[in-house]
Amino acid sequence: MKNPSRRKPLLPMNMPRPTKRESILRAARQIFLLRGYAGASMEAIAEAAPVSKATLYSHFHGKQDLFAAVISEQCEALLNTLLRVRTEVQDPAAGLMAIARACVDLIYCPEALTLYQVIIGERQLSAELGESVCQAGPEPVLQRLSAYLEELAVQQVLVIPDVAMSARLFLGMLRGDEHFRCLMGQRAGLSDEEKTALVEAAVALFLRGHAG
């Protein structure tokens, strides 16, 4: 008779079993955070998933593709938030507050800060990988924010002559000096009170600068 203690734990009935791709991404995130980009290997990720290397390569062409997918997944919650707030045209303050809070919660969370540090710290990363990371993370966020700002401009709720520039400036206000300090290890992150103050200040300044 098999030892019952060696049986695999059962998932709760209402919890779907993770797909192979989800398992790979979870393992990859852990390996990248622990070892950095250069120190991570596809073999280690496959073992941690656990999947075969053939299965791993059937989902991702290589480490660069996988790292970009990890960044993309990190931004998925933010992108979903941006989609939800796009319809709040008549209340730009509420819409921008929701976007800003989602951005701040994402970029200041410990895991995101570590991923940023991994990207910055790897001097040997190619320009192609840097482009992949931007396409997977910041660019979709900018596109969704720009779409919301475009809608506000079309409905004449706000005056936004250059939507793309205003979107970049808005996100830039949410990073700024404090985010740089966190990346340099001078701070571990922001408190909830500090996040709220940053969001309120950025939204208030943005609305004053784009008032009709």
Secondary structure as the mmCIF struct_conf table of DSSP 4:
data_model
#
loop_
_struct_conf.conf_type_id
_struct_conf.id
_struct_conf.beg_label_comp_id
_struct_conf.beg_label_asym_id
_struct_conf.beg_label_seq_id
_struct_conf.end_label_comp_id
_struct_conf.end_label_asym_id
_struct_conf.end_label_seq_id
HELX_RH_3T_P HELX_RH_3T_P1 PRO A 4 ARG A 6
BEND BEND1 ARG A 7 ARG A 7
HELX_LH_PP_P HELX_LH_PP_P1 LYS A 8 PRO A 12
TURN_TY1_P TURN_TY1_P1 MET A 13 ASN A 14
BEND BEND2 MET A 15 MET A 15
HELX_LH_PP_P HELX_LH_PP_P2 PRO A 16 THR A 19
HELX_RH_AL_P HELX_RH_AL_P1 LYS A 20 GLY A 39
HELX_RH_AL_P HELX_RH_AL_P2 MET A 42 ALA A 48
TURN_TY1_P TURN_TY1_P2 ALA A 49 PRO A 50
HELX_RH_AL_P HELX_RH_AL_P3 LYS A 53 HIS A 59
BEND BEND3 HIS A 61 GLY A 62
HELX_RH_AL_P HELX_RH_AL_P4 LYS A 63 VAL A 85
TURN_TY1_P TURN_TY1_P3 ARG A 86 THR A 87
TURN_TY1_P TURN_TY1_P4 VAL A 89 GLN A 90
HELX_RH_AL_P HELX_RH_AL_P5 PRO A 92 ILE A 107
TURN_TY1_P TURN_TY1_P5 TYR A 108 TYR A 108
BEND BEND4 CYS A 109 CYS A 109
HELX_RH_AL_P HELX_RH_AL_P6 PRO A 110 GLY A 121
TURN_TY1_P TURN_TY1_P6 ARG A 123 GLN A 124
HELX_RH_AL_P HELX_RH_AL_P7 ALA A 127 ALA A 136
TURN_TY1_P TURN_TY1_P7 GLY A 137 GLY A 137
HELX_RH_AL_P HELX_RH_AL_P8 PRO A 138 VAL A 154
TURN_TY1_P TURN_TY1_P8 GLN A 155 GLN A 156
BEND BEND5 VAL A 157 LEU A 158
BEND BEND6 PRO A 161 PRO A 161
HELX_RH_AL_P HELX_RH_AL_P9 VAL A 163 LEU A 183
TURN_TY1_P TURN_TY1_P9 MET A 184 GLY A 185
BEND BEND7 GLN A 186 GLN A 186
BEND BEND8 ALA A 188 ALA A 188
HELX_RH_AL_P HELX_RH_AL_P10 ASP A 192 GLY A 209
TURN_TY1_P TURN_TY1_P10 HIS A 210 HIS A 210
#
